[in-house]
Amino acid sequence: MAERARRMLGFPGVIKKEAAEAMGVSPSAVSRILRGERKITADEFARFELYFRGLKIDGLEEPPAPAISPAPALSPVYPARAISSGEWVVDLAADAGELLPAPRAFQGFAEVFGFRAPDESAWPRFKRGEIVWISPAEAALPGDDAFISSADAGVKSLRGRIAEIGVNEKNETTIRDFRSGSARPFDRSTQAIFKIAPRDA
């Protein structure tokens, strides 16, 4: 959706100020969407699509993908360490050691960050040193891998482990631990789920 919006925003005849008004955002927000630094919500996209359809009445058509794609926005990669219980701690208060493009699955989304897996506890999903990309704003669905964190971990760090999201016969959300292979119910009162990009994304 974000890539489609960027192509439409770049079409000759689209006036960015008018597009911003149609979407209900500031012109600077449109500029950030174009640069890949801000995601676009479904409501904003629907309002922009109505504006764009009005332009198409005059014979305009959706633009082809540009020959040279703009460079994707860079996202921080924070330091992380393993602790004795097999959990990981990601230090969100530290300076990002690297700024890298997020994987394609998360490009255009806000609040994307990564960290390097500090040990092999999430293998075969992630090997030691491989970047784990997290998008806190995206919902993790059954079958997705996610970082399961303590709900009280705070904003300066994340403490938890990677697990697979599932659903049991009672239609309750479950988390399956990679080390033991066992699944258990997800406790919303003590844990939070953060979607991670698939390893091959």
PLY file of the C-alpha trace (Angstrom):
ply
format ascii 1.0
element vertex 201
property float x
property float y
property float z
element edge 200
property int vertex1
property int vertex2
end_header
0.00 0.00 0.00
2.82 2.44 0.84
4.68 1.67 -2.41
1.47 2.12 -4.43
0.81 5.47 -2.70
4.36 6.63 -3.48
3.94 5.77 -7.17
0.59 7.59 -7.29
1.98 10.62 -5.45
4.81 10.85 -7.98
2.50 10.96 -11.01
2.61 14.23 -13.04
-0.50 16.21 -12.26
-0.70 15.21 -8.60
-0.34 18.35 -6.51
1.18 17.35 -3.21
-0.58 20.11 -1.25
-3.96 18.99 -2.62
-3.10 15.35 -1.95
-2.20 16.22 1.66
-5.54 18.03 2.11
-7.42 15.08 0.62
-5.62 12.66 2.96
-6.07 14.89 6.01
-2.33 15.18 6.68
0.27 17.93 6.45
2.34 18.46 3.28
5.42 17.41 5.27
3.72 14.07 6.02
3.27 13.55 2.27
6.97 14.29 1.77
7.87 11.72 4.45
5.62 9.13 2.77
7.39 9.79 -0.53
10.79 9.28 1.13
9.64 6.06 2.81
9.98 7.59 6.29
6.28 7.38 7.19
3.67 4.73 6.62
0.24 5.56 5.27
-2.86 4.38 7.09
-5.69 2.60 5.31
-7.99 5.62 5.86
-5.41 8.06 4.47
-4.87 5.82 1.45
-8.62 5.52 0.80
-9.04 9.33 0.92
-6.04 9.81 -1.38
-7.37 7.19 -3.80
-10.63 9.17 -4.11
-8.63 12.32 -4.91
-6.53 10.38 -7.44
-9.60 8.87 -9.11
-10.86 12.41 -9.65
-7.69 13.13 -11.59
-8.12 9.98 -13.69
-11.44 11.29 -15.00
-9.39 13.69 -17.11
-7.58 10.81 -18.80
-4.82 10.32 -16.26
-3.78 6.79 -15.40
-1.80 5.40 -12.51
1.90 5.97 -13.14
4.25 3.13 -13.95
6.83 2.28 -11.32
9.74 4.74 -11.56
12.84 3.49 -13.35
14.96 4.33 -10.31
13.32 3.65 -6.96
14.06 6.09 -4.16
16.42 4.78 -1.52
14.47 3.16 1.34
14.48 4.88 4.70
17.10 3.67 7.14
16.09 2.08 10.43
18.15 1.73 13.62
19.77 -1.53 14.69
20.13 -1.57 18.50
22.50 -3.64 20.65
21.10 -6.77 22.28
22.36 -9.37 24.73
21.32 -12.83 25.85
20.52 -13.48 29.51
20.72 -16.72 31.44
17.05 -17.66 31.10
17.35 -17.86 27.30
15.71 -14.49 26.88
17.13 -11.50 25.04
17.31 -7.86 26.10
17.27 -5.18 23.39
18.67 -1.83 24.58
16.45 0.82 22.96
18.11 3.62 24.95
21.55 2.95 23.44
22.83 4.61 20.30
21.94 2.52 17.27
25.09 0.76 16.16
23.90 0.74 12.56
21.31 2.37 10.31
20.14 -0.05 7.61
17.19 -0.40 5.21
14.39 -2.44 6.75
13.39 -5.63 4.92
10.88 -5.27 2.10
8.04 -6.57 4.30
8.47 -3.57 6.64
9.51 -0.81 4.22
7.31 2.26 4.48
6.19 1.45 8.03
6.93 3.75 10.94
8.72 2.57 14.09
10.74 -0.21 12.50
13.95 -1.21 14.28
16.26 -4.18 14.41
18.83 -5.93 16.59
21.36 -8.70 16.00
20.39 -12.06 17.51
22.82 -12.49 20.44
22.70 -16.31 20.52
21.19 -19.39 18.84
18.02 -19.63 20.98
15.75 -18.66 18.05
17.35 -21.07 15.57
16.19 -22.16 12.97
14.38 -18.82 12.59
17.43 -16.65 13.31
21.09 -17.49 13.71
23.50 -15.64 15.97
24.42 -12.21 14.54
21.51 -12.10 12.08
19.33 -8.98 12.22
15.86 -9.43 13.71
13.56 -6.65 12.43
10.63 -5.56 14.62
7.60 -3.45 13.70
5.75 -2.67 16.95
2.84 -1.06 15.10
2.05 -4.16 13.01
-0.23 -6.89 14.32
1.26 -10.39 14.51
-1.10 -13.02 13.11
-1.19 -16.80 13.56
1.80 -18.28 11.77
3.91 -15.13 12.23
7.06 -15.00 14.30
7.03 -12.38 17.03
9.12 -11.01 19.86
7.21 -11.86 23.05
8.12 -9.26 25.64
7.20 -8.60 29.24
4.45 -5.98 29.23
6.29 -4.06 31.95
9.62 -3.98 30.08
9.32 -0.23 29.56
10.34 2.00 26.67
14.11 1.82 27.20
14.49 -1.90 26.59
12.67 -5.01 25.43
13.12 -8.27 27.31
11.74 -11.46 25.87
12.15 -14.21 23.30
11.11 -15.01 19.76
8.19 -17.41 19.34
5.60 -18.38 16.76
2.06 -17.06 17.14
-0.74 -19.62 16.92
-4.33 -20.29 17.88
-5.60 -23.23 19.95
-8.90 -25.12 19.71
-10.54 -22.55 22.02
-9.56 -19.78 19.55
-7.08 -18.36 22.07
-3.77 -16.87 21.00
-0.82 -19.15 21.76
2.94 -18.76 21.56
5.21 -21.67 20.55
8.71 -21.62 21.97
11.43 -22.62 19.48
13.67 -24.30 22.07
11.07 -26.64 23.56
8.56 -26.73 20.70
5.75 -26.40 23.24
2.85 -23.98 22.83
1.19 -22.14 25.68
-1.59 -19.54 25.96
-0.56 -15.93 25.56
-1.05 -13.91 28.75
-2.07 -10.38 27.71
-1.71 -9.09 31.27
2.02 -9.83 31.50
3.23 -10.01 27.90
3.24 -7.97 24.69
3.64 -9.17 21.09
5.86 -7.37 18.57
5.74 -8.61 14.97
9.06 -9.47 13.37
9.85 -9.73 9.67
10.29 -13.27 8.32
13.90 -14.38 8.10
13.80 -14.59 4.31
12.11 -11.16 3.86
0 1
1 2
2 3
3 4
4 5
5 6
6 7
7 8
8 9
9 10
10 11
11 12
12 13
13 14
14 15
15 16
16 17
17 18
18 19
19 20
20 21
21 22
22 23
23 24
24 25
25 26
26 27
27 28
28 29
29 30
30 31
31 32
32 33
33 34
34 35
35 36
36 37
37 38
38 39
39 40
40 41
41 42
42 43
43 44
44 45
45 46
46 47
47 48
48 49
49 50
50 51
51 52
52 53
53 54
54 55
55 56
56 57
57 58
58 59
59 60
60 61
61 62
62 63
63 64
64 65
65 66
66 67
67 68
68 69
69 70
70 71
71 72
72 73
73 74
74 75
75 76
76 77
77 78
78 79
79 80
80 81
81 82
82 83
83 84
84 85
85 86
86 87
87 88
88 89
89 90
90 91
91 92
92 93
93 94
94 95
95 96
96 97
97 98
98 99
99 100
100 101
101 102
102 103
103 104
104 105
105 106
106 107
107 108
108 109
109 110
110 111
111 112
112 113
113 114
114 115
115 116
116 117
117 118
118 119
119 120
120 121
121 122
122 123
123 124
124 125
125 126
126 127
127 128
128 129
129 130
130 131
131 132
132 133
133 134
134 135
135 136
136 137
137 138
138 139
139 140
140 141
141 142
142 143
143 144
144 145
145 146
146 147
147 148
148 149
149 150
150 151
151 152
152 153
153 154
154 155
155 156
156 157
157 158
158 159
159 160
160 161
161 162
162 163
163 164
164 165
165 166
166 167
167 168
168 169
169 170
170 171
171 172
172 173
173 174
174 175
175 176
176 177
177 178
178 179
179 180
180 181
181 182
182 183
183 184
184 185
185 186
186 187
187 188
188 189
189 190
190 191
191 192
192 193
193 194
194 195
195 196
196 197
197 198
198 199
199 200
